[in-house]
């Protein structure tokens, strides 16, 4: 997966993994990027889910997300 689109940020990797189950059930390939679990703790908190650009709209729909540029970047 080379050209990926960021679709969501989560406060923890566990939250991102829970959301990713929904993507998996829909057959949407995804990548979770996180620093959690590093030897001395996370370098930055949270986790981000990426998908291929052609699946981004469907992935946002599956996760119930709206594109909002004014938020803090994390899902509650």
N, C-alpha and C positions, 0 to 999 in steps of 0.2 A: 504494500500500500504506500504509494509515493505521495500523491497529491491528496491530502486529507483536509476535511473541513471540521473545525471545532464546532460542536453543537451544544455542549453543556459543561459547566464547571460545578463540582460538588465539593462540599467542605471536607469529606473524607473519602478514601478509596472504597470503603465499604458501601457508602451511598452510591457511588458511581457503579460499582459492581451490581448492586440491586437494580439500578436503572438499566444496565446493560442486558439483564435477563430479558427485559421487554424487547430490546432490539434483537436479541438472539432468537426469541420466539417468532419474530417477524422475518427472520432470515437476513437481517441487515448486518453485514460485517462491521466491526468496530475495533477501536484501539483505545485502551485506557492508559493515560500517561499520569504517573504519580511519583513523588519522591518518598512516599510513606514506606516504611519498612527498611530504610537505609540503616546502616550500622549504628549511627549515633542519633537516630531520629530523623524526621522529615526535614529537608532543607527549606521547603515551602509547603504550607498546608494545602490539602485538597487534592483533587484529581480531575482530569479533563477527559471527556469522551470525544473521540474523533471518528468520522465516517467518511466514505468516499463522497465526493461532491454530488454525484447523481442520486445518492440516497439521503442527503441532508434534510430535505423537506419532509420526506416520509418519516425519518428518524425523529425529527422535532414533533411531528404529529403524534407518533406513537408515544413519545414521552410527555405529551401535553404541553409543549413549550411554545412560547411566542417569542419572536425575535425582538428584544428590547435593548436598545443601546444605552439606556439611562440607568440601568441597575448596577449593582456592585460586581456583577459577573458570577456570583454564586447563587445556586438555587437553595431555597430555604428547606 
